[in-house]
Amino acid sequence: MKINIKNKRELVVTLIFLVFLQYFLPKIYRSHVKLNKLVKEKKDLNLIHENVKINIMELDQDIEKLNESYYIEKISRERLQMRKKGEVIYRLTD
């Protein structure tokens, strides 16, 4: 059986292709896995960022409420257990 030059070239090109494929395919796969991991991490960080922005907005609203005397009195009574002079506090228990 005689192999002509065209078949030899095709064989060499195919072998070179297979060698490159064997060398680069694992690297391509690892890069793909790493890229997917980074994309997921970016989504998670964006979600955390949005939650922090919402938290900051809520805290800014609380700061604005601190200018209202009603809110200050409410916080004083509920969180600090404070009362006005001469005021009696009754606590009901179940």
C-alpha positions in Angstrom: 0.0 0.0 0.0 1.4 3.3 -1.1 0.7 6.5 0.8 0.8 9.6 -1.4 1.9 13.0 -0.4 -1.6 14.3 0.2 -2.5 11.5 2.6 0.8 12.1 4.4 0.0 15.8 4.9 -3.5 15.0 6.1 -2.0 12.5 8.5 0.6 14.9 9.8 -2.0 17.7 10.2 -4.3 15.4 12.0 -1.6 14.2 14.4 -0.5 17.7 15.1 -4.1 18.7 15.7 -4.6 15.8 18.1 -1.4 16.6 20.0 -2.5 20.3 20.4 -6.0 19.2 21.4 -4.6 16.8 24.0 -2.4 19.6 25.4 -4.9 22.5 25.3 -8.2 20.9 26.0 -7.6 20.4 29.8 -6.4 24.0 30.1 -9.5 25.2 28.3 -11.7 23.1 30.6 -10.0 24.4 33.7 -10.4 28.0 32.4 -14.1 27.4 31.8 -14.6 26.1 35.3 -12.7 29.0 36.8 -14.7 31.5 34.8 -18.0 30.0 35.9 -16.8 30.1 39.5 -15.8 33.8 39.1 -19.2 34.6 37.5 -21.0 33.0 40.4 -18.8 34.9 42.9 -19.6 38.1 41.1 -23.3 37.5 41.3 -23.0 36.7 45.0 -21.0 39.9 45.6 -23.5 42.0 43.7 -26.3 40.6 45.9 -24.3 41.4 49.0 -23.7 44.9 47.6 -27.4 45.5 47.0 -28.2 44.3 50.6 -25.6 46.6 52.0 -27.0 49.5 50.0 -30.5 48.8 51.3 -29.2 48.6 54.9 -27.4 51.9 54.5 -30.7 53.5 53.2 -32.6 52.2 56.2 -29.9 53.5 58.6 -30.1 56.9 56.9 -33.8 56.9 57.4 -33.3 56.1 61.1 -30.8 59.0 61.4 -33.3 61.3 59.9 -36.0 60.1 62.3 -33.6 61.0 65.2 -34.5 64.7 64.6 -38.1 64.0 65.6 -38.8 64.3 69.3 -41.5 61.6 69.1 -39.0 59.0 67.7 -36.4 59.9 70.4 -39.0 59.5 73.1 -40.1 56.1 71.6 -36.5 54.9 71.5 -35.9 56.1 75.0 -38.9 54.2 76.4 -38.6 51.0 74.4 -34.8 50.4 74.2 -33.5 52.3 77.2 -36.4 51.7 79.6 -36.5 55.4 80.5 -39.6 57.3 81.8 -40.6 60.8 82.5 -40.5 62.3 86.0 -43.5 61.2 88.0 -44.6 58.6 85.4 -45.5 55.1 86.4 -44.9 52.3 84.0 -47.1 49.2 84.2 -45.9 46.0 82.7 -48.4 43.3 81.7 -47.3 39.7 81.7 -49.1 36.8 80.1 
